[in-house]
Amino acid sequence: MSDQADQPSPYDEGEPAERPVLWGLVALLGVGLVIGLLAAGGVTVAVKVLGLGGDEGQAAAGGSSGEQSMYLPTPSPTTSGGEDGAGPLVSGAGKQPSESGSASEGTQPINLTAGQDSVGAMEQIDLTGDYDGGEGAVLQVQRKESGSWSDFPVTVTVSGGQFTTYVQTGQTGKNIFRVVDSNTGEASNPVTVQVG
């Protein structure tokens, strides 16, 4: 019993009991601060590497903030598209380019190819082609209906002299498609796909 009386109590030296808890909270706060700083540094590095930081990020990723990256055609009046007039608005519907495009030259500068000869209703029809000298041009897909060309609610932009898009239609039978340069009126060769 005398051994217990000889050992000093932590409360005997005048230290309050809260001091170990206080030091634990200070240590926890310090660890949280270090983790927060590391996380902020990691996010900063990731933003710079991925180029998400605005103009500075674009410059670091090799981009130029002053260059245009998209061609925008000159606005023109719009009309409702689609067979029943309830389709989406399509620009340039009033324009009817010449049927032959540049037949006087004997060559077609816009070459169009259909990926399929025959598809079921609403199946994908792949349209691809090339357009020499048409870099950045917006091409309007058209379908021949009742002897005249009507805008189909699909456009595609020429990149690297080539273009690729697809259409889907529920109109069964022989469907004839072409693409037309929205700016110049230049038309491609027609392609025929049997839908049904």
C-alpha angles and dihedrals in degrees: 000000000000090000091064092050091051095056113089118239118228087233093056095071095061098253113137117238092238095067096087089049090049092052090048091053092048090051091048091050090050092051091048091051092051092048091048092051092049091049092049091050091050092050091049092052092046092051092052094045093048093043095236096134101090121247094348090053092049092050091050091049092051097257127129119229094203099057125094114236100186135054114226118196123223109273118253134181116283133221131185114272136203132074096282097037091249096099127107122291112270124191122229096027091137093058116092109188120205114286094234100043102204098349090143088070091049094232134086111228090196111059115193127192129183116218093213133041094198133019139166122255111293093006118137119270111197115216117192135162150131133260115196110214093006100107110160094006118145111228121204116213112226133188126206109241124175092345098309135084119255126189114255113212093253132094131179133195123227113237124177089357091298138091137191132184140137139230135201126202138177092201103112125213130040112349119190118199136184137165126234129199103244091211104044103022091235110156132208128225113280121252125202126217125180111225120194 
